[in-house]
Amino acid sequence: MPPSISPLAVDLPPLPELAGVRLGAAAAGIRYQGRTDLVMAELAPGTAVAGVFTRNRCPGAPVDWCRSILPAGRARALVVNAGNANVFTGRAGREAVQATAEAAARLVGCPARQVFLASTGVIGEALAHARLTAALPALHATLRADAWEAAARGIMTTDTFPKAATRTARIAGAEVRISGIAKGSGMIAPDMATMLCFVFTDAKIPPAALQSALARGSEASFNRITVDSDTSTSDTVLLFATGQARHARVPTAGGPMLAGFRAALAEVLHELALDVVRDGEGAQKLVRIDVNGAVSARSARRVGLAVANSPLVKTAIAGEDANWGRIVMAVGKSGEPADRDRLGVAVGGVWIARAGAAVPGYDETPVVAHMKGREISITVELGLGRGRSSVWTCDLTHGYIDINGSYRS
């Protein structure tokens, strides 16, 4: 049975056609039956590409492949499969990647090293790439410029809803579009990227400037979310610039000309990252944690993630219990500078503790009401400096155990 749609789900936005991109999805029977599990995108000649990938030390074969071909900065196709991550599969995994890239390259008419690949699903099982490559010709023949929803659904695993975002920006007075799709629900504690995310723009941007924009945007979005503290072996974010929009030449370094583009890209990445948290396995509540007064922004982020990853904090939120002592505990275990006697904690905008003690006369009533909502806010004030950061997580419910206890069943 398909999982129930997350109560935090958002509707897929309208996604206009984007010049230089044709995409689609097919059912290859890699693991799932009766649903699409293979996605392909064909990109205009000359498309530039940027990417960020997992820092997990046991990456999948597709991650190794993408890392090896990324320095050339050019892409003509993307192939993604769901159901099998092609991770910890040794020589068989490398052969699957090579065969897939070569099959797609023949269809598009490009070198295999201009085909980017991603896989998501079960770890440690050989990928039946013969099924994948057999399904590619028919899929390629049906690629369309408007098949965004099909592509967003085709990359899902335990996701309960498809995820996409789109924005427009201006480069030297000309309008460009940025659209992206993502998947992710569990094994989410990104370190450079999220589970899988693919973003496309019709702008003409050199690979170096594109890489800089993506790295900056990912750091402020995907690297600020967590569902379960587990960094995936397959985390991949790819950004493709087809160069079909007409605007002035962008310098190699990007510079001020790309200010509007970078801002719009950041919005797309942030929206997709929050959608991943909204679809956290078993999630019932979206949680924002703001940390202020840290010794640095990096320290604030680490404190926030310590709170966000605490099973005790997350289960208290699931139980709608304003147990602020657990937040204090999580701050203290983060390993970052903290002074108990300067610490303050607020939930839903109501200060519960300040200067290391409970606020005199604290009324729990509005906090209890806030905890019953779908979106929870927590603020931590460290009182040590000017560093600040925000991170997002979800609650931890029995649904997470149900999903992951039967994942391979």
C-alpha positions in Angstrom: 0.0 0.0 0.0 1.3 3.5 -0.8 2.1 5.6 2.3 -0.5 8.2 3.4 0.3 11.6 2.1 2.0 13.8 4.8 -0.3 16.2 6.6 2.4 18.8 5.9 2.3 18.2 2.1 2.1 21.2 -0.3 0.6 21.2 -3.8 2.9 20.9 -6.8 3.2 24.4 -8.3 2.6 25.0 -12.0 5.8 24.4 -13.9 6.1 26.2 -17.2 8.2 24.7 -20.0 11.9 25.6 -19.8 13.8 26.1 -23.0 16.4 23.4 -23.6 14.9 20.8 -21.3 12.8 17.7 -22.3 12.0 15.2 -19.6 9.8 12.2 -18.7 9.4 9.1 -16.6 8.8 5.4 -17.2 8.2 2.2 -15.3 11.3 0.0 -15.7 10.4 -2.5 -12.9 13.7 -1.9 -11.2 12.1 -2.5 -7.8 8.6 -1.1 -7.8 5.6 -2.5 -9.6 2.9 -0.4 -11.1 4.6 2.9 -10.9 7.3 4.9 -12.6 10.9 4.5 -11.4 13.0 5.8 -14.2 13.4 9.5 -15.2 15.4 11.0 -18.1 16.0 14.6 -19.1 17.6 15.6 -22.4 19.4 19.0 -22.4 20.3 21.4 -25.1 23.9 21.2 -26.6 26.2 23.5 -24.6 24.3 23.1 -21.3 26.5 24.0 -18.3 26.3 22.0 -15.1 27.2 22.4 -11.4 26.9 19.9 -8.6 27.3 19.2 -4.9 27.4 15.8 -3.4 27.3 13.8 -0.2 30.3 13.8 2.1 29.3 10.3 3.3 32.5 8.2 3.0 30.5 5.3 1.4 29.1 7.0 -1.7 27.2 5.3 -4.4 28.6 4.6 -7.9 26.5 7.3 -9.5 28.0 9.9 -7.1 31.5 8.8 -8.0 30.6 9.0 -11.7 29.1 12.5 -11.5 32.1 13.7 -9.5 34.5 12.4 -12.1 32.7 14.1 -15.1 31.7 17.4 -13.3 35.0 19.3 -13.9 34.3 19.4 -17.7 31.2 21.5 -16.9 29.0 20.2 -19.7 25.9 18.0 -19.7 23.5 16.7 -22.4 21.4 14.2 -20.3 20.3 13.2 -16.9 19.1 9.6 -15.9 17.7 8.8 -12.5 16.3 5.6 -11.1 14.4 5.0 -7.9 14.2 1.8 -5.8 17.9 0.8 -5.9 20.7 3.2 -4.8 23.5 1.4 -6.5 25.6 1.8 -3.4 28.1 -0.7 -2.0 27.9 -2.7 -5.1 31.6 -2.8 -6.2 32.5 -3.6 -9.7 28.8 -4.4 -10.6 27.9 -0.9 -9.6 30.5 0.7 -11.7 29.5 -1.4 -14.7 25.9 -0.4 -14.2 26.8 3.3 -14.3 29.0 2.9 -17.4 26.3 0.9 -19.2 23.6 3.4 -18.3 25.6 6.4 -19.4 26.6 4.8 -22.7 23.0 3.8 -23.5 21.7 7.3 -22.8 24.5 8.9 -24.7 23.7 6.8 -27.8 20.1 8.1 -27.7 21.1 11.7 -27.2 24.1 11.7 -29.5 26.8 12.8 -27.0 29.8 11.4 -25.2 28.9 9.2 -22.2 30.7 11.6 -19.9 28.1 14.2 -20.6 25.4 12.0 -19.1 24.8 12.6 -15.4 23.3 9.8 -13.2 21.6 9.4 -9.9 20.1 6.5 -8.0 18.1 6.2 -4.8 16.7 3.3 -2.9 18.0 0.2 -1.2 21.7 0.0 -0.4 23.8 -3.1 -1.1 21.8 -4.7 -3.9 23.1 -4.9 -7.5 21.2 -2.6 -9.8 19.4 -4.5 -12.6 20.7 -2.1 -15.2 19.6 -4.3 -18.1 16.0 -3.4 -17.2 17.0 0.3 -17.0 18.8 0.4 -20.3 16.1 -1.6 -22.0 13.5 1.0 -20.9 15.5 4.0 -22.1 14.8 4.1 -25.8 11.0 4.2 -25.3 11.3 6.7 -22.6 13.6 8.9 -24.7 11.0 8.8 -27.5 8.4 10.3 -25.2 10.3 13.1 -23.6 8.4 16.3 -23.4 9.0 19.9 -22.3 6.0 19.8 -19.9 6.5 16.5 -18.1 7.7 18.1 -14.8 5.2 16.3 -12.6 5.9 12.9 -14.1 9.6 13.5 -13.5 9.0 14.6 -9.9 6.9 11.5 -9.2 9.3 9.2 -10.9 12.2 9.9 -8.5 10.2 9.2 -5.4 10.9 6.3 -3.0 9.3 6.7 0.5 8.2 10.2 -0.4 4.4 10.8 -0.1 4.2 13.8 -2.4 6.2 15.1 -5.4 8.4 18.2 -4.8 9.0 21.1 -7.1 9.6 24.8 -7.1 10.1 27.5 -9.7 11.1 31.2 -9.9 12.0 33.8 -12.4 15.0 36.2 -12.2 16.6 38.8 -14.4 20.1 38.9 -15.8 21.1 42.2 -17.4 17.4 43.0 -17.8 16.4 39.7 -19.5 14.1 37.3 -17.7 15.3 33.8 -17.0 13.5 30.9 -15.3 14.7 28.4 -12.6 12.8 25.2 -11.9 13.7 22.2 -9.8 12.4 18.9 -8.5 13.6 17.0 -5.5 13.0 13.8 -3.6 13.7 13.0 0.0 11.9 11.7 3.1 14.2 9.7 5.3 18.0 9.3 5.7 18.1 13.1 5.7 20.9 15.0 7.3 22.4 16.6 4.2 26.1 17.4 4.0 26.5 19.3 0.8 23.2 18.3 -0.7 19.9 16.5 -0.1 18.8 13.1 -1.1 18.3 14.0 -4.8 17.6 17.4 -6.4 17.7 18.5 -10.0 17.4 22.2 -10.9 17.3 23.6 -14.4 17.6 27.2 -15.8 17.5 28.6 -19.3 20.2 31.2 -18.3 23.6 31.1 -20.0 26.0 30.9 -17.1 29.6 29.6 -17.1 30.2 26.5 -15.1 32.4 28.2 -12.5 29.8 30.9 -11.7 27.1 28.2 -11.7 29.0 26.1 -9.2 29.6 29.1 -6.9 25.8 29.9 -6.9 24.8 26.3 -6.2 27.3 25.8 -3.4 26.2 29.0 -1.7 22.5 28.2 -2.1 22.9 24.6 -0.9 24.8 25.7 2.2 21.9 28.0 3.2 19.1 25.5 2.4 19.8 21.7 2.2 22.6 22.0 4.8 20.1 23.5 7.2 17.7 20.6 7.3 17.5 17.2 9.1 15.0 14.5 9.5 16.9 11.7 11.3 20.6 12.8 11.4 21.6 10.2 8.7 23.6 11.6 5.8 22.7 9.6 2.7 25.2 7.8 0.5 23.5 9.2 -2.5 23.0 12.9 -1.8 23.2 14.8 -5.1 22.2 18.3 -6.2 22.7 19.1 -9.9 22.1 22.5 -11.5 21.9 22.7 -15.3 22.0 25.9 -17.3 20.8 25.3 -20.9 21.8 28.8 -22.2 18.7 29.3 -24.2 17.8 32.7 -22.7 19.0 35.8 -24.4 21.0 38.1 -22.1 24.4 39.7 -21.9 27.4 37.5 -21.4 28.0 36.5 -17.8 31.6 36.8 -16.6 33.3 33.5 -15.6 33.2 34.5 -11.9 29.6 35.7 -12.1 29.8 38.8 -10.0 27.0 41.4 -9.4 25.2 40.5 -12.7 24.0 37.3 -11.1 22.7 38.8 -7.8 19.1 38.4 -8.8 19.7 34.9 -10.2 21.4 33.8 -7.0 18.6 35.1 -4.9 16.0 33.3 -7.0 18.0 30.1 -7.0 18.3 30.3 -3.2 14.5 30.5 -3.0 14.0 27.5 -5.1 16.5 25.5 -3.1 15.0 26.6 0.2 11.5 25.7 -0.9 12.6 22.2 -2.0 14.6 21.7 1.2 11.5 22.5 3.3 9.4 20.2 1.2 11.8 17.4 2.1 11.3 18.1 5.8 7.6 18.4 5.4 7.7 14.8 3.9 9.9 13.5 6.7 9.0 9.9 7.3 6.1 9.8 9.8 6.3 13.6 10.2 3.3 15.4 11.7 5.0 18.8 12.5 7.5 21.1 10.7 9.9 22.6 13.2 12.1 25.7 12.8 14.9 26.3 15.3 16.5 29.7 15.4 19.8 30.0 17.3 21.0 33.5 18.2 24.0 34.9 20.2 26.5 32.2 19.2 30.2 32.8 18.9 29.8 32.3 15.1 27.3 31.4 12.5 28.9 28.0 12.1 28.6 27.4 15.8 25.0 28.5 15.8 24.2 26.0 13.0 25.8 23.2 15.0 23.8 24.0 18.1 20.6 24.2 16.0 21.3 20.8 14.5 22.0 19.3 17.9 18.5 20.4 19.0 17.0 19.3 15.7 18.5 15.8 15.8 17.8 15.1 19.4 15.3 12.1 19.6 14.2 13.4 23.0 13.4 16.9 21.6 11.7 15.4 18.5 9.5 13.0 20.5 8.5 15.7 22.9 7.3 17.7 19.9 5.5 14.7 18.6 3.8 14.4 22.0 3.0 18.1 22.0 4.9 18.4 25.3 6.7 21.8 25.9 9.6 20.0 27.6 12.1 22.8 27.3 14.6 20.9 29.5 15.3 18.7 26.6 16.2 21.7 24.5 18.7 22.8 27.1 20.2 19.3 27.2 20.6 19.3 23.4 22.3 22.7 23.4 24.7 21.5 26.1 25.7 18.3 24.2 26.4 20.1 20.9 30.0 20.5 21.8 29.8 24.2 20.9 30.4 27.1 23.3 27.4 27.7 25.6 27.0 29.2 29.0 24.2 27.8 31.1 23.7 31.0 33.0 23.2 33.0 29.8 21.0 30.6 28.0 17.4 31.4 27.0 14.7 29.3 25.3 11.5 30.3 23.7 8.8 28.2 22.0 6.2 29.8 19.8 7.6 33.2 20.6 7.0 32.8 24.4 10.2 32.9 26.5 10.2 29.9 28.9 13.7 30.4 30.2 16.2 33.3 30.4 19.6 33.7 32.0 19.8 30.1 32.9 16.5 29.8 34.7 12.8 29.5 34.2 11.0 32.8 33.6 9.2 33.8 36.8 5.4 33.5 36.4 5.8 31.7 33.1 2.4 30.7 31.7 2.5 27.5 29.7 -1.0 28.0 28.2 0.0 29.7 24.9 3.0 27.3 24.5 0.7 24.3 24.9 -1.6 25.7 22.2 1.4 26.3 19.9 2.6 22.8 20.4 -0.7 21.5 19.0 -0.1 23.2 15.7 1.5 21.8 12.5 4.4 24.3 12.5 6.5 24.7 15.6 9.1 27.4 16.3 11.9 27.2 18.9 14.4 30.0 19.7 17.6 29.5 21.5 19.5 32.6 22.8 23.1 31.8 23.8 24.2 35.3 24.8 27.8 34.8 23.7 28.2 36.7 20.4 26.5 37.7 17.2 26.4 34.3 15.4 23.0 33.1 14.3 21.5 30.4 12.1 18.2 28.7 11.4 17.6 25.0 10.8 14.5 23.0 10.1 13.5 19.5 11.2 10.3 17.5 11.9 9.0 15.5 14.8 9.8 11.8 15.4 6.7 9.6 15.5 6.0 5.9 15.5 5.4 6.3 11.8 9.1 6.6 11.2 9.6 3.2 12.9 6.8 1.7 10.8 8.3 2.9 7.5 11.9 2.0 8.2 11.1 -1.3 10.0 9.6 -2.6 6.8 11.6 -0.7 4.2 12.9 -3.8 2.5 9.9 -6.0 3.1 
